[in-house]
Amino acid sequence: MCAGLSFCLTGCSSLESNTVQYIGAPRYPAVDPARVQILQAEPKQPFDRLGEVAINASTDPPPPVDKIEASIRARAAKLGADAAYLVHDQVQTAGVQVWGPWWAPTATPINSRVIVAVAIKFKEH
């Protein structure tokens, strides 16, 4: 992990993730993350929605895609999910970095890639 914020902004990618388990959703035991599929769209077959996995990743430099996918799989696996489908993937401004003298400061936006996936468990027929 990065030693300080300024070092992170100039040299290494960052990735934070969290999970929100839906209230009233079925509870399942954790599964092997390698078994969790990542889908680009909501599947047609019946499923239960278990919760959401949210990723906040740096954009300059971005973390490798396999690291992002591994984080989604690990978080969804803790919910007992068979898959996670993407519902949001967008770069947005997360803050502003300001420096320079008070009479002529320079402001640079800090962008972040926000990814949200819904963790699901397929229903047995």
N, C-alpha and C positions, 0 to 999 in steps of 0.2 A: 504494500500500500504506500501511498505517497507520504512523505515526511511533513509537508506543509502545503497550504493552499496555493501559494505562488508557484511552488514546484509542480503541483498537479496541473496548473493552468498552462505551464510551458512544456511539460514533458511526458506525462503519463495519462493513460486513459483511466476513467473511473466508471464504476457500475454499482448502483445501489438497487436493492430489490426489497419488496415487502408483499405480504399476502393479507387479503381480507377474506375471511370465511363468511359466507352468507348466513344470516340468521334464519333458522328453520330448514336449512339445507341438510340433506342426509350426511351422516358422518361415516367415513370409511377408514380402515387402517392405512397407514403409509404404504407406498409401493416403491419398486425399484425405479429411480428416475430414468433409466435407459429405456423403460417400457412406455414412457409418456410420449405421445405423438404431439407435434406442433402443427396445427392446421392453419391455413390462410383464411378460412371462412367457417361459419357455423355449419356443422355437418347436418345431413338430411336425416340420419337415423336418430331414434329417440335417445335422450340423455337427461341426466340431472345436472344442473349447474351447482357447483360446490363453492365457488368463490372466485376472486380475481387475484392475479399476479401483476404487480406493477413494477416496471423497470425504469430507472432514471439513469441514463448513460451519457457520458461526455461525448462531444462531437468533434473536438480537435485536441488530441487524436481520439477517434472512436475505438471502443473495445472491439475485439474480433467477434464476428457474428456467432461463432461456436460458443463463445463465453456467454453471450446474451441468451442463446438457446439453452445452454446448460443451467443457467440461473432459473429460467422459466420452468424447465423440467424438474429441477430440484424442489422448487417451491410448490408446484402443482402435485408432485409425488407425495409431499407431506400431507396433502388433503385427500390422498387416495385416488387421484385422477387417472383416467386412461388417456386423456388428451387435454390440450389447451388450445383454444382458437383465438386468433388475434382480433381485437376490436378497435385498437388505437395504436398508431405508430406515426409520431409526428415530432419534428424539431420545434421547440418553442423557447422563448426567452425565459431564463430562470433567475436572472439577476443582472446587475450592472457593476462593472469594475470601474472605479473612478480614481484618477491619480493626477498629480500636477499641482501647481500653486492654486490657491483659492480664487485668484482673479482670472485664471484661464485653465480650469480643469479639463481633462480629457476623459470622456466616458465611453466605455466599450461594452456592448451587451455580452452576457455570458449565456450561450445557448446550451440546451440539454435535449437529448432525445428521450421522449417519453413513450413507453410501450406498455400496453395493457392487454392481457390475455385472460380469458375466462376458462377456469379449470372445470372439466366436466367428467362425468362417469357415465359410460354407455349403459343403457338399460338392456337387460337380457330379454330376449323374445320369448 
